[in-house]
Amino acid sequence: MPSEGAFTVPRMASFKRALLGYRRQEVDVAIAARDEAISAVESHASAADAELASLSEMVIEREREIRGLSERLREANERHAQSIASLQSVSERLEDIQEQARGQATRIRMKALREAVEVSRRTQELAELGEGAQNGAEPADAGGAEAALGELFEGLIKLEIGPLGDFSQLVGFENAVGRLGASEISVERFSEGRATLSMQLDEPVELLRELEENAPFEFNIRRTAGDNLILDVDEDQGPEQHAA
């Protein structure tokens, strides 16, 4: 390695003059000193060039490492961005699932509430009927039954009937209602052998009399309150009997 200080060539000493010029021995010594100084300068210059080349190689290697690190950093940033996008997509999907779950839970609660209201209504009706029986209410006489059979019904009608032995009896009764000209027939409830049907009568119809003639089984009239009818199937009849 070259020294840090500046290299200087020693000044040449003055020569003593001889008879025919300068003394040769002194000149040769001066020239040798000059050549030695030049050689030293060249040696320092070579060392400096070698050091500069080494530093250049180090700089190039560091730049190569920096480019490699920059590339890896860029790839890491891209992977990070993709991960963020994936997490965002998963988060949005989870929010959708939670919203659907909340909606489903709301629908289940509403359905349970409606069923609870229906059960409460049916319990109240049965309780009222039980109270009427305990108070000595008697079945309608033949004249009252005939009057009910001759009553005209029109518009939206709710009809409850039961107990039914199986689903086929319900289908047969529904077909009998359809033959009367009723439209928009639907079974709103079928539980514990009793069915509640909804129908639309566009014209006045002696509904009970027509059902008496067309239903696949006999029944008794328990209640006729406006557009709400309750019929009880005669459980003592044979399977092939029809309403009288």
C-alpha positions in Angstrom: 0.0 0.0 0.0 1.4 3.5 -0.8 2.2 5.8 2.1 -0.2 8.6 2.9 2.3 11.4 2.6 3.2 13.1 -0.7 6.3 11.6 -2.4 8.9 14.1 -3.4 12.1 13.7 -5.5 15.1 14.9 -3.6 16.6 18.0 -5.2 19.8 17.4 -7.0 22.9 18.8 -5.4 25.0 21.3 -7.3 27.9 19.9 -9.2 31.5 21.0 -8.8 33.0 22.0 -12.1 36.1 20.3 -13.4 38.6 21.3 -16.0 36.4 20.1 -18.9 33.0 20.4 -17.3 31.2 18.7 -14.3 32.6 15.7 -12.6 31.3 12.5 -14.1 31.1 10.6 -10.8 28.8 13.2 -9.3 26.6 13.3 -12.4 26.3 9.5 -12.4 25.3 9.6 -8.8 22.6 12.2 -9.5 21.2 10.3 -12.4 21.0 7.1 -10.3 19.2 9.0 -7.6 16.8 10.4 -10.2 16.1 7.0 -11.6 15.5 5.6 -8.2 13.1 8.4 -7.4 11.2 7.8 -10.7 11.0 4.0 -9.9 9.6 4.8 -6.5 6.9 7.1 -8.0 6.0 4.4 -10.5 5.8 1.8 -7.7 3.5 4.1 -5.8 1.4 4.7 -8.9 1.1 1.0 -9.5 0.0 0.4 -6.0 -2.6 3.2 -6.2 -3.9 1.7 -9.5 -4.2 -1.7 -7.9 -6.0 -0.3 -4.9 -8.3 1.7 -7.2 -9.1 -1.5 -9.2 -9.9 -3.4 -5.9 -12.2 -0.6 -4.8 -13.9 -0.6 -8.1 -14.5 -4.3 -7.9 -15.9 -3.8 -4.4 -18.2 -1.1 -5.6 -19.5 -3.2 -8.5 -20.0 -6.2 -6.1 -21.9 -3.9 -3.7 -24.1 -2.6 -6.5 -24.8 -6.1 -7.6 -25.9 -7.0 -4.0 -28.0 -3.9 -3.8 -29.8 -4.8 -7.0 -30.4 -8.3 -5.7 -31.7 -7.0 -2.4 -33.9 -4.5 -4.3 -35.4 -7.3 -6.4 -36.1 -9.4 -3.4 -37.7 -6.5 -1.6 -39.9 -5.8 -4.7 -41.0 -9.5 -4.7 -41.7 -9.4 -1.0 -43.8 -6.2 -1.5 -45.8 -7.9 -4.2 -46.4 -11.0 -2.1 -47.4 -8.7 0.8 -49.9 -6.9 -1.5 -51.3 -10.2 -2.7 -51.7 -11.3 0.9 -53.5 -8.1 1.8 -55.8 -8.6 -1.2 -56.5 -12.2 -0.2 -57.2 -11.2 3.4 -59.6 -8.5 2.2 -61.4 -10.9 0.0 -61.7 -13.4 2.9 -62.9 -10.6 5.2 -65.6 -9.6 2.7 -66.7 -13.2 2.3 -67.0 -13.6 6.0 -69.0 -10.4 6.3 -71.4 -11.8 3.6 -71.7 -15.1 5.4 -72.4 -13.3 8.7 -75.1 -11.2 7.0 -76.7 -14.3 5.5 -76.6 -16.0 8.9 -78.2 -13.0 10.6 -80.9 -13.0 7.9 -81.5 -16.7 8.3 -81.7 -16.4 12.1 -84.2 -13.5 11.7 -86.3 -15.6 9.4 -86.2 -18.6 11.9 -87.2 -16.3 14.8 -90.1 -14.8 12.8 -91.3 -18.3 11.8 -91.1 -19.5 15.4 -92.9 -16.4 16.5 -95.7 -16.9 13.9 -96.0 -20.6 15.0 -96.1 -19.5 18.6 -98.9 -17.0 17.8 -100.8 -19.7 15.9 -100.4 -22.2 18.8 -101.6 -19.6 21.2 -104.6 -18.8 19.0 -105.5 -22.5 18.7 -105.1 -23.0 22.4 -107.4 -20.1 23.1 -110.0 -21.4 20.7 -109.9 -24.9 22.2 -110.2 -23.4 25.7 -113.2 -21.4 24.6 -114.8 -24.6 23.1 -114.0 -26.5 26.4 -115.7 -23.8 28.4 -118.7 -23.9 26.2 -119.0 -27.6 26.6 -118.7 -27.3 30.4 -121.4 -24.7 30.5 -123.9 -27.1 29.0 -123.7 -26.2 25.3 -125.5 -28.8 23.2 -124.9 -29.8 19.6 -127.1 -27.9 17.0 -130.4 -29.6 16.3 -131.4 -30.8 12.9 -132.9 -27.5 12.0 -129.7 -25.6 13.0 -127.5 -28.0 11.0 -129.8 -27.6 8.0 -129.5 -23.8 8.3 -125.7 -24.0 8.4 -125.6 -26.3 5.4 -127.7 -23.8 3.5 -125.6 -20.8 4.4 -123.9 -19.1 1.4 -120.2 -18.3 1.6 -118.2 -16.0 -0.7 -114.7 -14.5 -0.8 -111.7 -15.6 1.2 -112.6 -18.6 3.5 -110.5 -20.3 6.2 -111.6 -23.9 6.9 -110.2 -26.2 9.5 -110.9 -29.9 9.4 -109.7 -33.0 11.3 -108.7 -35.3 12.6 -107.5 -36.8 9.3 -106.0 -40.3 9.2 -103.3 -39.6 6.7 -102.2 -37.2 4.0 -104.3 -38.9 1.3 -107.5 -37.9 3.1 -106.3 -34.3 3.0 -105.7 -34.6 -0.7 -109.1 -36.0 -1.3 -110.8 -33.2 0.7 -108.7 -30.6 -1.2 -109.9 -32.1 -4.5 -113.5 -32.0 -3.3 -113.0 -28.2 -2.5 -111.6 -27.7 -5.9 -114.6 -29.2 -7.6 -116.8 -26.6 -6.0 -115.2 -23.9 -8.1 -113.0 -22.5 -5.4 -109.7 -20.9 -6.5 -106.4 -20.2 -4.8 -106.7 -23.2 -2.6 -103.7 -23.7 -0.2 -103.0 -25.8 2.9 -101.7 -23.3 5.5 -101.2 -25.8 8.3 -101.3 -29.6 8.8 -100.4 -30.6 12.3 -101.6 -33.4 14.6 -104.1 -34.7 12.1 -105.9 -31.3 11.6 -105.5 -29.2 8.5 -106.3 -25.5 7.9 -107.1 -24.6 4.3 -107.5 -21.2 2.6 -109.7 -20.8 -0.5 -111.2 -18.1 -2.6 -114.9 -18.3 -3.6 -115.6 -15.9 -6.5 -119.4 -16.6 -6.3 -121.8 -17.4 -3.4 -121.7 -21.1 -2.7 -123.5 -23.4 -0.2 -120.1 -24.5 0.8 -121.1 -26.9 3.6 -123.8 -28.6 1.7 -121.6 -29.1 -1.3 -118.8 -30.5 0.9 -121.4 -32.8 2.5 -122.1 -34.2 -0.9 -118.6 -34.4 -2.3 -116.2 -34.9 0.6 -114.7 -38.4 0.9 -115.8 -38.7 4.5 -118.5 -37.6 6.9 -118.0 -34.6 9.2 -119.8 -32.6 11.9 -120.0 -28.8 11.9 -118.4 -27.4 15.0 -118.3 -23.7 14.2 -119.4 -21.3 11.4 -118.2 -17.8 12.2 -118.3 -15.7 9.1 -115.3 -16.7 7.0 -113.9 -19.1 9.6 -115.2 -22.7 9.6 -114.3 -25.6 11.9 -115.3 -29.2 10.9 -114.8 -32.4 12.8 -114.4 -35.7 10.9 -116.6 -38.5 12.1 -114.1 -41.0 13.5 -116.7 -43.8 13.8 -117.3 -44.1 10.0 -115.7 -46.7 7.8 -113.0 -45.6 5.3 -115.4 -46.0 2.3 -118.2 -43.7 3.8 -119.0 -40.3 2.4 -120.9 -37.3 4.0 -124.6 -37.9 4.0 
